[in-house]
Amino acid sequence: MSNPFKRVKSVEQSISDTDEPDTKLRRDLTAWDLTVFGVAVVVGAGIFTLTARTAGNLAGPSVSVAFVLAAIACALAALCYAEFASTVPVAGSAYTFSFATFGEFVAWVIGWDLILEFALAASVVAKGWSLYLGNILGSAASVELTDSISFDWGAVLLIAVLTVLLALGTKLSSRVSLVVTTIKVFVVLLVIVVGAFYIKLKNYDPYVPPAAPPAEGDTGLHQTLFSAITGAEGSTFGWYGLLAAASLVFFAFIGFDVVATTAEETKNPQKAMPRGILGSLAIVTVLYVAVSLVVSGMVPYPELADKTDPVTGEVTGSTLTTAFEANGVTWAGWVIDLGALAGLTTVVMVLLLGQTRVGFAMARDGLLPRSLAHTGKRGTPVRFTVVVGVVSGVLAAFFPMGTLEEMVNIGTLFAFVLVSVGVIVLRRTRPDLERGFRVPLVPFIPILSILACLWLMLNLSVETWIRFVIWMVLGVVVYFAYGYRNSVFARRERGEEVGTAEVAAGETGPDT
């Protein structure tokens, strides 16, 4: 069979595949819907916890600058996503874009990478949602089965409800997301307005605190890859701490790329996709910077640092509640819990949506069983939605995620790099394509995006890189064991007729 790097799926073929009756998605979404999805997935619990902890542990008051730096890196990647999504308005986001530029193998690699980002992230965030639910209920939303295993019924309940909503239709999911997103944005604005009355200008001095030695334990596999390669010792606070903080808070923006996965379900995607991606990023950047300015102005930054219990050794992190309680605003805790609960609800919903669309695109290309690409009368990939819901539910129910959260981050950055490279490649190979949005100053802007993402990746721990490499090697094994022989490209090379009837009937070809 042919070289998998040369199996490039043309843009025209990708768009043509969207018209197959049994794998056709319904176009219901507008630029406003996309903006709501973007804000819904980015504004989560991180805005209530990450801002305070980063100020106390790494950057001090300059945490607001860290958010600006992270937003710039995201904006560079967002411009590249906007061009691709308006040029190739097909489900699958970076997977589909890579198929059109680098070929089937790289497309599989990035698809496998996105599975890591979306599915694992949905499970992790659902467990966080369950913790906030327990805070509001006054008891844990889980049941201890054994000394080491518990059943997180709160996380399972959330994923089950959201899976049903997504199966019923993307437009309905968008309406629910709008309601919940409105609630959490209102809570964020309330925090900003109320907190502004307690700002003390002296708390901003020094704005960039003097550098201090790194925390104990940030060595060996726990140190950043940059430190391991160069032998340089990092620091907390100072300018190095500010840059490290930018790498950390970048992950508060993770998810805006999910908007690109809905390109095939968007009316007038050439205009709506750029507006949705860039509009949602602009809104959340303003919210993050405003919250960081408020929280670092309410209390001296040392009071926001992690606290270690001298008896148990347990580490407790700060949240926005810490700053408000220090100023006697005790009712803020309940409101912040409510905002975080609403925030995480929509985050899980949009992550599940992104995963189903990427998997749907891979199944339509035969890299996963084609029966999973069936859409039916509702115009949604119900089969794959159910599969994703079940897998994410099981992960959230029984598995503690811990440091696996960082794998979500490295997977996202890897996708950003490939999309940025893809813009440069497609400009050279297909300059004739109609582009609803064009990245300015190509190749300068995409190169800046690549460098920014690589820098952030270098600031992740060595152990995160090791886990990521293991996951990607596993993906290569799965590809050559299944996708290489069963893809639509491979089957057409063998002279087989590939149609939509097999999708509806649940058949996937003779090699499966």
Residue pairs with C-beta under 8 A, 6 or more apart in sequence:
1 484
1 485
1 490
1 493
1 494
2 489
2 493
4 103
4 104
4 105
4 108
4 479
4 484
5 102
5 103
5 104
5 105
5 106
6 103
7 103
7 104
7 105
7 487
7 489
8 99
8 100
8 101
8 102
8 103
8 104
9 99
9 100
9 104
9 107
9 365
9 489
10 100
11 87
11 88
11 100
11 430
11 433
14 88
14 90
14 96
14 99
14 100
15 88
15 89
15 90
17 23
17 90
17 364
18 24
18 25
18 90
18 91
18 264
20 364
20 500
20 503
21 500
22 373
22 374
22 375
22 376
22 500
22 501
22 503
22 504
23 360
23 364
23 373
23 374
23 375
23 500
23 503
24 375
24 379
25 91
25 170
25 264
25 265
25 360
25 375
25 379
25 380
25 381
26 169
26 170
26 171
26 265
26 378
26 379
26 380
27 264
27 265
27 266
27 267
28 169
28 170
28 171
28 174
28 265
28 267
28 379
29 170
29 171
29 174
29 262
29 265
29 266
29 267
29 272
30 266
30 267
30 272
31 271
31 272
31 275
31 276
31 279
32 276
33 171
33 174
33 266
33 276
34 259
34 262
34 266
34 272
34 273
34 275
34 276
34 277
34 279
34 280
35 275
35 276
35 279
35 280
35 283
36 174
36 177
36 178
36 181
36 280
37 174
37 177
37 258
37 259
37 262
37 276
37 280
37 350
37 353
38 255
38 256
38 258
38 259
38 276
38 277
38 279
38 280
38 281
38 283
38 284
39 181
39 185
39 280
39 283
39 284
40 177
40 180
40 181
40 346
40 347
40 349
40 350
41 255
41 256
41 258
41 346
41 347
41 350
41 351
41 354
42 252
42 253
42 254
42 255
42 256
42 280
42 281
42 284
42 347
43 181
43 184
43 185
43 188
43 284
43 287
43 343
44 125
44 252
44 255
44 340
44 343
44 344
44 346
44 347
45 125
45 128
45 132
45 340
45 343
45 344
45 347
46 251
46 252
47 188
47 252
47 287
47 288
47 291
47 343
48 319
48 320
48 321
48 336
48 339
48 340
48 343
49 317
49 318
49 319
49 320
49 340
50 248
50 249
50 252
51 63
51 67
51 249
51 288
51 291
51 292
51 295
51 296
51 320
52 295
52 304
52 317
52 318
52 319
52 320
52 322
52 323
53 304
53 306
53 317
53 318
53 319
54 63
54 66
54 245
54 248
54 249
55 61
55 63
55 292
55 295
55 296
55 301
55 304
56 301
56 302
56 303
56 304
56 305
56 306
56 318
57 215
57 236
57 304
57 305
57 306
58 66
58 236
58 237
58 241
58 242
58 244
58 245
58 248
59 65
59 66
59 208
59 209
59 237
59 241
59 242
59 244
59 245
60 206
60 207
60 208
60 209
60 237
60 241
60 296
60 301
61 203
61 204
61 206
61 207
61 208
61 209
61 296
61 297
61 301
62 207
62 208
62 209
62 242
62 245
63 245
63 249
63 292
63 296
64 289
64 292
64 293
64 296
65 242
65 246
66 242
66 245
66 246
66 248
66 249
66 292
67 246
67 249
67 252
67 285
67 288
67 289
67 292
68 285
68 289
69 242
69 243
69 246
70 246
70 247
70 249
70 250
70 252
70 253
71 253
71 281
71 285
71 288
71 289
72 452
73 246
73 250
73 449
73 452
73 453
73 456
74 250
74 253
74 256
74 281
75 278
75 281
76 420
76 445
76 446
76 448
76 449
76 452
77 257
77 416
77 419
77 420
77 449
77 452
77 453
78 256
78 257
78 277
78 278
78 281
79 278
79 439
79 440
79 445
79 449
80 416
80 419
80 420
80 422
80 423
80 439
80 445
80 446
80 449
81 93
81 94
81 256
81 257
81 259
81 260
81 277
81 419
82 273
82 274
82 277
82 278
82 437
82 439
83 274
83 423
83 435
83 437
83 438
83 439
84 97
84 260
84 419
84 422
84 423
84 426
85 93
85 259
85 260
85 263
85 269
85 273
85 274
85 277
86 269
86 270
86 271
86 273
86 274
86 435
86 436
86 437
87 426
87 433
87 434
87 435
87 436
88 96
88 97
88 100
88 263
89 263
89 264
89 266
89 269
89 270
89 273
90 96
90 263
90 264
90 361
91 261
91 262
91 263
91 264
91 265
91 357
91 358
91 360
91 361
92 99
92 111
92 261
92 357
92 358
92 360
92 361
92 362
93 114
93 257
93 258
93 260
93 261
93 263
93 354
93 357
93 358
93 415
94 110
94 114
94 257
94 260
94 415
94 418
94 419
95 107
95 110
95 111
95 114
95 358
95 361
95 362
96 107
96 361
97 418
97 419
97 422
98 106
98 107
98 109
98 110
98 418
98 419
98 422
99 107
99 365
100 422
100 426
101 421
101 422
101 425
101 426
101 429
102 418
102 422
102 425
104 365
104 367
104 483
104 487
104 489
105 479
106 418
107 365
107 367
108 362
108 367
108 475
108 479
108 483
109 472
109 475
109 476
109 479
110 414
110 415
110 418
111 358
111 359
111 361
111 362
111 367
112 471
112 472
112 475
112 478
112 479
113 411
113 414
113 415
113 472
113 475
114 354
114 355
114 358
114 411
114 415
115 355
115 358
115 359
116 407
116 408
116 411
116 471
117 254
117 408
117 411
117 412
117 415
118 258
118 351
118 352
118 354
118 355
118 358
119 351
119 355
119 388
119 391
119 392
119 395
120 395
120 401
120 404
120 407
120 408
121 254
121 255
121 351
121 405
121 408
122 159
122 348
122 351
122 352
122 355
122 388
122 392
122 396
123 155
123 159
123 392
123 393
123 395
123 396
123 399
123 401
124 396
124 401
124 404
124 405
124 408
125 344
125 347
125 348
125 351
126 152
126 155
126 156
126 158
126 159
126 344
126 348
126 392
126 396
127 152
127 155
127 396
127 401
128 344
129 154
129 155
129 158
129 341
129 344
129 345
129 348
130 141
130 142
130 152
130 153
130 154
130 155
130 158
130 396
131 141
132 337
132 340
132 341
132 344
133 141
133 154
133 341
134 140
134 141
134 142
134 154
135 337
136 334
136 337
136 338
136 341
141 152
141 153
141 154
141 155
142 150
142 151
142 152
142 153
142 154
143 150
143 151
143 153
144 150
145 151
149 398
150 398
151 397
151 398
152 396
152 397
152 398
153 397
155 393
155 396
155 397
156 393
156 396
156 397
158 345
158 348
159 348
159 352
159 389
159 392
159 393
159 396
160 389
160 393
162 173
162 345
162 348
162 349
162 352
162 389
163 352
163 385
163 386
163 388
163 389
163 393
165 172
165 173
165 176
165 349
166 173
166 349
166 352
166 353
166 356
166 380
166 385
166 389
167 378
167 380
167 382
167 385
167 386
168 378
168 380
169 378
169 379
169 380
170 262
170 265
170 353
170 380
173 349
173 353
176 349
177 346
177 349
177 350
180 342
180 345
180 346
181 342
181 346
183 338
183 339
183 342
184 339
184 340
184 342
184 343
184 346
185 287
187 335
187 336
187 338
187 339
187 342
188 287
188 291
188 339
190 335
191 291
191 294
191 320
191 332
191 335
191 336
191 339
192 287
192 290
192 291
192 294
194 324
194 329
194 332
195 294
195 295
195 297
195 298
195 320
195 323
195 324
196 294
198 297
198 298
198 324
198 327
198 329
199 293
199 294
199 297
199 298
200 297
200 298
201 297
203 296
203 297
203 298
203 299
203 300
203 301
204 296
204 297
208 237
208 238
208 239
208 242
209 237
209 238
209 241
209 301
210 237
210 238
211 235
211 236
211 237
211 238
211 239
211 240
211 241
212 235
212 236
212 237
212 238
212 241
213 233
213 235
213 236
214 233
214 234
214 235
214 236
215 236
218 234
220 462
221 461
221 462
221 463
221 466
222 461
222 462
222 463
223 234
223 461
223 462
224 234
224 244
224 458
224 459
224 460
224 461
224 462
225 457
225 458
225 459
225 460
225 461
225 462
225 465
226 232
226 458
226 459
227 233
227 234
228 462
229 458
234 240
234 241
234 244
235 241
236 244
243 459
244 459
246 456
247 455
247 456
247 459
247 460
249 288
250 409
250 456
251 408
251 409
251 412
252 288
253 281
253 284
253 285
253 288
254 408
254 409
254 412
255 347
255 350
255 351
255 354
256 277
256 280
256 281
256 284
257 354
257 412
257 415
257 416
258 350
258 351
258 353
258 354
259 273
259 276
259 277
259 280
260 273
260 277
261 353
261 354
261 357
261 358
262 353
262 357
263 269
263 273
264 357
266 272
266 273
266 276
269 436
270 434
270 436
270 437
271 436
273 436
273 437
274 436
274 437
291 320
294 323
295 304
295 320
295 323
296 304
298 323
298 324
298 326
298 327
299 322
299 323
299 326
299 327
303 318
303 322
303 326
304 318
304 322
304 323
305 318
306 315
306 316
306 317
306 318
307 315
307 316
307 318
308 314
308 315
308 316
309 315
309 316
319 336
320 332
320 336
321 332
321 333
321 336
324 330
324 332
324 333
324 336
325 332
325 333
352 385
352 388
352 389
352 392
355 388
355 392
356 381
356 384
356 385
356 388
357 381
359 368
359 372
359 381
359 384
359 387
359 388
360 372
360 373
360 381
360 384
362 368
363 369
363 370
363 371
363 372
363 373
363 381
363 384
364 370
364 373
364 488
364 503
365 487
365 488
365 489
366 483
366 486
366 487
366 488
366 489
366 490
366 491
366 498
366 508
366 509
367 479
367 482
367 483
367 486
367 487
368 483
369 508
369 512
370 488
370 502
370 503
370 507
370 508
370 509
371 383
371 502
371 503
371 505
371 506
371 507
371 508
372 381
372 383
372 384
372 387
373 381
373 384
373 503
374 381
374 382
374 383
374 503
374 504
374 506
375 381
375 382
376 382
395 401
403 463
403 464
404 467
406 460
406 461
406 464
407 464
407 467
407 468
407 471
409 460
409 464
410 457
410 460
410 464
410 465
410 468
411 468
413 453
413 454
413 456
413 457
414 457
414 468
416 449
416 453
417 449
417 450
417 453
417 454
417 457
420 446
420 447
420 449
420 450
420 453
421 446
421 450
423 439
423 442
423 446
424 442
424 443
424 446
424 447
426 433
427 442
427 443
439 445
439 446
482 512
484 490
485 511
486 508
486 509
486 511
486 512
488 498
491 498
491 509
492 498
496 509
496 510
502 508
502 509
